[in-house]
Amino acid sequence: MGHLPVDVRASLRFFAFYLANGTLDVDLLDGIDYRPTLFRFGSSLEQVFAIYGNVLEVDADGRVLNDGDAQYRAAQWIRAHCDPGYRVDPPFEAWETELHGP
């Protein structure tokens, strides 16, 4: 595969838009302005994108199957990062938070 399928690129674009706009999973993150925390240092933002990308599922035709689930898991990490009293349920598995690349 030379390029990510259009459906995957669209999901990534909307995820980035919602994240930057402060509207990622408004129910879970209601009243939490996570942007100053995430955008101050790249590693937090990097982790959010890693979780989203690791959880995102794509079928053989390149169609995204679970964009909402991937966004929700990323939102759970953000909530836990901003609210020490919040507990992620179910807890993250190692593959969900793994950072890939060099």
N, C-alpha and C positions, 0 to 999 in steps of 0.2 A: 504494500500500500504506500503510495507516494505522498499523499496528503491525508490529513484527518478528514473523515466524511463531513459533508456540509452540516448534517444534523449535530454532530459533535461540536463543530466550530460554533454553531448557533447557540448550543447549550453553554459553552464556555463564555461566549460573548454576553449572554444574558446573566450568567452567574457573576461575571465581573461588573456588569452594570448594577445589579442589585446590591452587590457588596459595596461598591464605591458610593452608591446612592443612599446607603443606610437603610435599605428596604429588604434585606435578606431575611426571610422567614420572620415577618413582622409579629407573629404570635409569640414565638419563642424569645425573640429579642426586643420585645416591646419595652420602651423606656430606657434601653441601653444604647448609648452612642459609642459603638465599638471602634469607630473609625480612627480616633486619635491614638488608641492603643495599638491597633493593627498597623497603621501606616507610619508610625514613628520608627519602627525597626522592621527591616525586611523579613526577619525570620518568622515572625508571627503570620504575616501575610503569606509567606512561602508555605507554612504549615496548612493554612486554610485551603490553598490551591491544591496541595498534595492530597488532603483528605477528599476534596471534591473529585479530583481526577482518579484517585484510587477506588472510590466507591462507585463512580459512574460506570454503568454497564452499557455495552453497545452490541447489537445483534450482528449477524453475518453480513447484512446489507448496509451496515453503518448507521442504523437508526438508534438513537438513545432510548433506553428502556426505563431509566429510573432517575431522571433529572431531579425530581422532587426529593427523593431519598438522599441523593448526593448533596443537595443544598441543605437539607435538614441536618445531616451529620456534620457538615461544615459549620452550620449555625450552632450546633451543640458544643463544638469545640470553642467557638467564639464566646458563647455564653459562659462556659466553664472558665475560660481565660479572663473574662471580665467580672465574673461573679463567683468568688471562691466557695460560696454556699451551694452552688448548683452542682448536681451530680449527673453525669452523662449516663443515660440508661437506654440500651445496654452499654456497658463500658466499651471503649474503643479496643479493637483488636489490633495487633501489631501491624498487619498488612494495611489497615486503614490510614495509619499515620506515617507510614514509611516514606522517606524522601528518596527519590530516584535520581540518578544522574551522576556525573563525575564528582 
